[in-house]
Every structure is written in structure tokens, then in C-alpha cells.
Amino acid sequence: MGCALGKEDRRRRMSHLRVERRLRHDQQSRKKEVKILMLGAGESGKSTVLKQLKLVNGGGYSADERWYFKGVIFANIVQSMQAVLEAMDVLGIPFSNPASDRHASAVLSQRQKMTAAELSPEVHHAIKALWADAGVQTCFSRCNEFQVFDSARYYFDSIDRISSPNFVPDDQDILRSRHKTTGVAEFAFTSNKDTVYRVIDVGGQRSERKKWMHHFEDVDLVLFLVALSEYDQMLYEDSSVNRLQEAINLFRDVCESRWFTHSTVQLVFNKTDLFREKLSRSPLEAFFPDYEVAEPGETSGFLHLRDRHSANQDVDGKNHRHNGKTFSSGSLGKRATMTPETPFLQREQVL
């Protein structure tokens, strides 16, 4: 009997050792997870950053995914031209070509959908002809006065290529596509085999913000995106509210939130290329009267807008702590990459 008990003890001991070895192995192999929450007002470019991360760190898009984006792009083109045509009516801008009335009817008769199966020859021809109309160009030059996708010019200029039967969206086409984020989108990837970055994107429109709250807990990094180019535009939801002012107010709320007491908050300025292009025709001081410098321009304009955001938490552009939170600010380049060597986001500075 004693021999039997000895064998049982040895068996239990061996089983225990195996479990301990497995637990040690699991603990050693368990990857560190960094949870990143992307926040910002609507149209700040969060979804585009998520697409960039997928292209750089996730192996790109499959044939099926590109087919899906093809439909999104078709819908974006139709919706953008419809927005321009409706704005022409509101702004009282006439067509320069009598045939444009017929082309406008062809475009306006299309149903507004999130994706479209095709861009018919009739619609292709109509959009191409309308884009060549001087009245449409005049209206588009005032696009800050109405709601239209940032990518509209890019797609209109590429209408022949996009309408070709064998069109397959390339990476740039996909990055510029716009599909409103409703709910939550997530992308996870591994860096250097030992860190998993889990990036979460939630809708930025006012109606979507109530869905943010339960994603706040245990977040390592908050990336708050601000589209600098929106300094002369108004909200979709409220045409009396400046988009950039809305972003400033929202950023203040995020910084004061108790949910982020132990999180790093990074302020990221986006759409800097559009910002540069706009300044020459849409003066910053027309929308922010307190902007007064001896030599207005891209750099001073950027600094002014950065300081307006930074004033909420005394940011000077460098990492430091304020009320228990860590803040930093910078601007986003065309390609975003996540690495452990930088504070989560490598970015191209505009200065």
C-alpha cells in the first residue's frame, strides 16, 4: 500500500511540475498588449489612419476587400457631385454649359447609398462633363461653405480611370475613400514579436460619441486626431459650429475625463497637406480673429492652431505630465507605423 501511495505522490508531483512548466511557458510567451483608442470629431481622419496601419502592418487589402472599396468609391463620387450640384442651387451659381442641366439631372437621380455596384457610362459621362463646367469649378472653390468629401477633387480628376471596366482600387484610392464609422472598428497587429497593438476607432459624429465611454477603461494611449484643414468648415450636425472649434472643445473634454487619469494622451494634427493648400485662398484670420502675426503663413498658422488646442492642458509640444496625464503633440505624415521605439506613433513633423 505504501508503495502504491508513493507512486501516486510521484504522479501528482510530476503532473504539478508539468502544469507549472506550462504556466511559466505561457507567461513567457504571452505578448504585451498596448490598447490604443483613437478619438476625434467627425471627419478628423481616424478611419484613414486605421487603413494606413492595415496597409503598413497588416499585409494590405485582399481582392475581396478591394472589390468592396470599389463600391464605396463609386458611391463617394456620386454623393460628392450631388453635394456640389445642390450647393450650386443654394449659392446661386449657374452652369456655364447649357448641356450641364441634363447631366445634373442624371447625377441627382441616383439614389444615395453607402456603396454602389457600378458607375454607369451615363453617370461617368455626366460627372466628367460637369467637372469641366466653369460653374461647377466656381462652386467647388467655395467647398468650405457646404459639406463635401475631402477626396472629391481626387476622384473627379480620376473619373476616367475609375470608370474603366477593369478598375481595381489601389492603396491611394482606398485611403481616400469615405465610409462613415458607426460603432466600433478595431485592428490588431504584432510588433517585434512581443507586443500586440490593439487600435480602436469609434465614430466621431456627435451621435456616435455616447458609444465611446465603455472603451475608455484600461487604455494605454489615446490618439486624439484633429483635422487642421477644417478651420474654415462647419459641422455636418450643426452648420453654426466651426469644426475646428468643436475639436478644441472635445479635446478639452477628453483631457478632463476621469477615464484617462493613467493614460497617455497624444494630440495628432492631421490633413496638413489640405491645410497648406487652403491658407492661400481661405485666410485663417477670417475664422479665428485672434490670429494676428506679422507674416501670416503655413508655419505660423499651424503654431496658432496648435496653441489653441494645447492651452487646454498647457502643452508645449513635449511629453510632460499634467493632472496625472501625459500629453504630447505632433502632426501626422502620409504613412503611420506603430513601433515600440517611438511613443507608439512615428510621425512626420510639418515644421
N, C-alpha and C positions, 0 to 999 in steps of 0.2 A: 504493500500500500504506500509506504514511504517512497518507494521508487516511482510509483505512479504519480504521487504529488510532486516529486522533483521534476518529472518530465513535464507536468502541467505548468509548473512555475517557469521552467525554461521556455516553454511555448509562449506563455503570456509575456515573458520578458522580451523574447525575440519579436513578438508582434508589436509590443510597445516601442521597441527600438526602430522597427520599420516605419511606424507611424511618425515617430519623432524625426527620422531622416526625411520622410516625405514632407512633413511640415516645414523643416528647415529649407528643403529644396524649393518648396512653393514660395516661401518667404523671400528667398534669394532671387527667384525668377520673377517675382511679382513686379510689374513695372510701376514706376511712379506715374501718377496721373495728375495732370495740370488741367483744371477746369477753367475755361475762358468764356466769358459772357460778352457778346457784342451788343452794345446798346447805341441808341441814337434816334433822332427824329426820322420821320419818313423821308425817303429819297436820299439818305445820307451815304448810301453805298455799301451797307453791311453785306447784302447778298452778293455783291460783286466781289468783295473780299473773300467770302466763303468760296466762290467759284475759283478765284485765284489760288487759294490754298489747295483746292482739289486738283487743279492743273499742275501745281508745283510739287505737292506732297502726296497726291492720291492717284497718280498714274493717268490723269486726264479723263476724258469722257469717252464712253463706249459709242458704238454705232447707233444703238437704240437711243441713248441719251441725246446724241446729236440730232437724230430724227425728231425727238420731242422738241428740242430748242428751235428746230426749223419752223415748227408751227407757232411757237412763241414769237419768233422774229416776224413772221408774216402778219400776225395779229398786231404787233408793235407798230409796223409800218402803216397799216390801215388806220389804227387808232390815232397815230401821230398826225397823219394827213387830215383826218376828220377834225382833230383839235384845231389845226391851223385854219381849216375852212370855216369852222364855227367862230373862231376868233376874228376872221375877216369880216364876218357879218356884224359882230359886236363892235368892232373898231371902225367900221365903215370904210373898209379898204376894197376897192373894186378890182376885178381881173383886168389884165391888160390885153388878153386874148379872148375874143368872143366865144371860141370853142371851149374855153375853160368851164363855162357853166355846165355843159354836157358832161365833161369829165368829173366835175364836182358831184354831180348827181349820181354818177356811177360809184364813187367812193363813199358818199354819205348813205347810200342804200345798203351798204354792207353792215351786217349785224356786228355789234361789238362783242368779241369773245376773247377769252384768255389765250386761246391757241386757234390757229386756222389751218385747215388741211392743205390749202393751196392758195397761191396768188394767181388768179386767173389772168389770161392775156389782156382782157378788157381792163382789169384793175391795174395791172402792170403799166399798160399804155397810159391810163388816166393819171396815175401818180407821176409818171415820168413827164408827161405834158404839163401837169400842174406845177411841178417843181421848177420847170423852165419859165413859168409865168412870173412877170415882174411884180405883180400884185402879191402873189404868194411869197416871194422873196422879201418884199417890204414888210409883210405881216410877220414873217419868221424873224426878221431883225428885231422885232419887238416881243420876242417869245417870253421874256421875263414878265409880261403882262397877262399871260394866260398859262394854263397847265399843259405842258407837252414833255415827252421823254427827252432826256439829255442826248440820247442816241439817235434822235430823229434825223439830223443832218447826215450822220454817217450812213444810215440806211438809205435815205433818199439818194445820196450820191452813188450808192452801190446798187441801185434798183435793178439794173440790167443783169448784173452778176447774180443777185439773189433770186431773180425771177427765172433764171435758166433752169431747164428741166433736170439737170444733174447737180444742182446746188446742194452742197453739204456744208453746214456752218463750220467755219474754222474757229480757233480759240478766241480770236478777237470778236467775231460775230456773237459768240456765246457770252463773253464777258459784258458786251454792251446790251444784251437782251434784258428786258424788264418784265418780271413776273412778280406781282405783289406778294410779299411774305405774309401769310395769315397763319397764326400759330407759331410753331417752333420748328426750325431746321437745325440739324446737327451734323458735324463732320469730325471724325476722329482719325488721328494718324500717329505713327510712332516715329520718334526722332532718336538717332544714335542707339537704337535697340533697348533703351532703358527708360524712356519717357513717353507716355501717351498724352497727346494734347487733344482735349475734347472741347471743340469750339461750338458754341451755341448761338444761334441767331434768332431773334424774335422780332415780330412785326413792329415797325416804328410809328405807324399812324396812331393817332390818339385812341382809336377804338381797340387797338391791339395791346396797349400798354398794361391793361389790367391783367394780362396773362404773364407778365414778367415776374411777378412777386415770388412765386414758388421756385423760381430758378436762381434766386439771389443767394440762398444759403450755401456755404462752403465753396464759394467761388474764389479762385486764386487771383484771377485777373479780370478786370472789367476794361474792355476796349470801348471807349466812347467815341464814335465817329461823328465828325462834323463836316458837312459839305461846304467848303468855303465859297463855292460858286453860287450858293443860294442867297447871298447877301441882298440881291435885288428881286427876290421871288416871294410869293405868299403861299400859305398853306393850302393844300387841297381841301382840308376840312373847314377852313375859315379864311376867306380871302382878305380879311382885315389884319391878319397876323403875319409878320415877316418870318420867313422860315429860319433864318439865322438867329433871330431873337428868340424864337421858340426853342432852338437848340441850346442857346445860352441858359434859358430858364430851366430846361430839362436837365442839363448838366449840373446845375446848382442843386436840383432835387436829388440827383444821383449821389452827388458828393456829400449831401447832408443825411443820406439814408443810413439808418442804423444797421441795415443788412450788410453794408460794406465796411464795417469797422475794421476788419482784419484783412481786407482785400487791397490789392494794388489797383489803382485807377489810372488808366493811361488815356490821355486825350490825344486823338489822332485826327489830323486835318486831311480831308480827302478832296478829290476833284480840283486839285490845284492847277491843273492844265486849263480847265474851263475858267477858273478864277482869273488866271493871267489874261486869257483871251477876252474876257468880258470888260476888264477895267478900262480899256481904251474907249469903249462906247457906252459904258454904264458906270459913271463915277461913283465911287464908294460913298463920298460925302453926301450924295443925294438921298441915301438911305440911312446913313449914320452921321448926322450933322456934327457930332462931337469929334469927327475925324478931321483934324487940322494939322497938316505938316507942310513944311516949306516946299518939298518936292514930292508930290503925290506919285505913287507908283506901286509896282508889284510888291517889293520888299516891305515898304512902309505900310502898305495896306494889310499885308499878312501879319505884321507885328501888331498893328492896331486890333485886328480881329482876335489874334491870339491873346492879347492882353485883356480883352473884354471877357473871354472865357476864363482866363487864368485868375482874374480878380476874385472869382468866387472862392478860391482856395489858396490865394497868394502864391501861385505857381510862378517860377522864374525860368521855366524851361528845363530844370534839372530835377532828378529824383530827390524828394525830401518828404518828411512826414508832417502831417497837419491833422490834428484831432485823431491821431491813431491810424490815419490812412497814408498810403504812399501815392504820390502823384508824379506823373511825367507828361511831357507833351512833345509832339513831333508831327511830321507830315508823312503821308503815305505815297510811296512810289508806285510804279505800274505793276510790280510783282511783289507779293507778300510771302515771306517764308518764316516758318517758326523754327527756332533753334534754341538750345539751352544756353548758348554762349551770349546771346543778347537778351534784354529784358522781354523775352517772348516774341518780340516782333522786330525783324530787321526792316528798316525803312529808309527811304531816300529823302534826305533833307532838301527843302526848297531854297534854303538860304546859302 
